[in-house]
Each structure stands twice: as C-alpha cells, then as structure tokens.
Amino acid sequence: LVPEPIAAVWQGIKSMPRVMIWVCAVNYFSWIGWFVFFLFNTDFFGRVIHEGDPASSDTPTYCRYGQGIRMGALALVLFAVGSFISSLPVSSSVHRFGPRNVWIVSSAALALLM
C-alpha cells in the first residue's frame, strides 16, 4: 500500500553504496542545523539587533521589531541569491576538481561565510 514513488525512493536508498549513505546523513543533519537558523533569523533581527518587542503593538519598540523582521527577511533573500549564484559553477567544478573536493570546499566555505 506504499505509493510507487516512495517505494522507488526507498529501494534506491537500500541499494546505495555505504559511502553515499554517509554523505546523505551528513547533509541531512547539517540542513537540520541550518533550518533552526533560517526559522529564527528574522525574529533575532527584530528582537536583538533592532531591540524590538513584538508583544507591544503600536509602540516604537514594535515598529523597531517590524524593521528588524524586514531586515532579517532581506538577509534571507540575499542568502538565497548568493546560494543560487554560487551554485552555477558547481557542475563544471565537479568535472574539473572531482565531487569530493568540491563538496569539502563548498561545505567549508558555507561554514566560514555564515
């Protein structure tokens, strides 16, 4: 009773080489760590950077919170644009330097630049 696409994905996972399973696990857990950052980024900008308060509506602190939220959203948009631009040369880099080296360098660059 499992839908065909899910069964196909599960079959692919079961037939994957052990090294690829480790790569997938590392990617999975690193993105779980990033998810928390993305989720609370805008609130952090509103509360900490702009010293705003979302609970007190129609006050200057609420306005500052709104400005911080917009600034945090802009930061996420710029991050997405930067990720898109930096992903463009990945395919040619993999052919030139190999997938392992590109993965290591891109992961290290992401960690350093964030």
C-alpha positions as CSV (number, residue, x, y, z in Angstrom):
1,L,0.0,0.0,0.0
2,V,3.0,2.3,-0.2
3,P,2.8,4.7,-3.2
4,E,5.1,3.8,-6.1
5,P,7.4,6.9,-5.9
6,I,8.0,6.4,-2.2
7,A,8.8,2.7,-2.8
8,A,11.2,3.7,-5.6
9,V,13.0,6.1,-3.3
10,W,13.2,3.5,-0.5
11,Q,14.6,0.9,-3.0
12,G,17.2,3.5,-4.2
13,I,18.3,4.2,-0.6
14,K,18.6,0.4,0.1
15,S,20.8,-0.1,-3.0
16,M,23.0,2.9,-2.3
17,P,26.7,2.4,-1.5
18,R,27.6,2.9,2.2
19,V,29.7,6.0,1.4
20,M,26.7,7.7,-0.2
21,I,24.5,6.9,2.8
22,W,27.1,8.7,5.0
23,V,27.1,11.7,2.6
24,C,23.3,11.8,2.8
25,A,23.3,11.6,6.6
26,V,25.9,14.4,6.9
27,N,23.8,16.5,4.5
28,Y,20.6,15.7,6.4
29,F,22.0,16.7,9.8
30,S,23.7,19.8,8.5
31,W,20.5,21.1,7.0
32,I,18.6,20.4,10.2
33,G,21.1,22.7,11.9
34,W,20.5,25.3,9.2
35,F,16.8,25.0,9.5
36,V,16.9,26.4,13.0
37,F,19.0,29.4,11.8
38,F,16.5,30.1,8.9
39,L,13.5,29.8,11.2
40,F,14.6,32.2,13.9
41,N,16.7,34.6,11.8
42,T,14.0,37.2,11.3
43,D,12.9,37.1,14.9
44,F,16.6,37.5,16.0
45,F,16.9,40.6,13.8
46,G,13.7,42.1,15.3
47,R,14.4,41.4,18.9
48,V,18.2,41.5,19.3
49,I,19.6,43.7,16.5
50,H,16.8,46.3,16.5
51,E,15.8,45.8,20.1
52,G,12.1,45.5,19.3
53,D,9.3,43.9,21.1
54,P,6.5,42.1,19.2
55,A,4.2,42.0,22.2
56,S,3.7,45.8,22.5
57,S,1.8,46.8,19.4
58,D,1.6,50.5,18.3
59,T,4.7,51.4,20.2
60,P,8.2,52.4,19.0
61,T,9.6,49.0,20.1
62,Y,7.0,47.3,17.9
63,C,8.0,49.4,14.9
64,R,11.7,48.5,15.5
65,Y,10.7,44.9,15.7
66,G,9.0,45.2,12.3
67,Q,12.0,46.9,10.8
68,G,14.2,44.1,12.2
69,I,11.9,41.4,10.7
70,R,12.1,43.1,7.3
71,M,15.9,43.3,7.6
72,G,16.1,39.6,8.5
73,A,13.9,38.7,5.6
74,L,16.2,40.8,3.3
75,A,19.2,38.9,4.7
76,L,17.5,35.6,3.9
77,V,16.7,36.8,0.3
78,L,20.3,37.8,-0.2
79,F,21.5,34.5,1.2
80,A,19.2,32.7,-1.3
81,V,20.5,34.8,-4.2
82,G,24.1,34.2,-3.1
83,S,23.4,30.5,-2.9
84,F,22.0,30.5,-6.4
85,I,24.9,32.4,-7.9
86,S,27.5,30.2,-6.2
87,S,25.7,27.1,-7.3
88,L,26.1,27.9,-11.0
89,P,29.8,26.9,-11.4
90,V,29.4,23.7,-9.3
91,S,28.8,21.4,-12.3
92,S,31.9,22.5,-14.1
93,S,33.9,22.5,-10.9
94,V,32.9,18.9,-10.2
95,H,34.2,17.8,-13.6
96,R,37.5,19.8,-13.0
97,F,38.3,19.0,-9.4
98,G,36.2,16.0,-8.5
99,P,33.0,15.7,-6.4
100,R,34.7,15.1,-3.1
101,N,36.9,18.2,-3.3
102,V,34.0,20.4,-4.5
103,W,31.8,19.1,-1.6
104,I,34.5,19.7,1.0
105,V,35.4,23.2,-0.2
106,S,31.8,24.3,-0.6
107,S,30.9,23.0,2.9
108,A,33.8,24.8,4.4
109,A,33.0,28.0,2.5
110,L,29.4,27.8,3.7
111,A,30.5,27.4,7.3
112,L,33.1,30.2,7.1
113,L,30.9,32.7,5.3
114,M,27.9,32.2,7.6
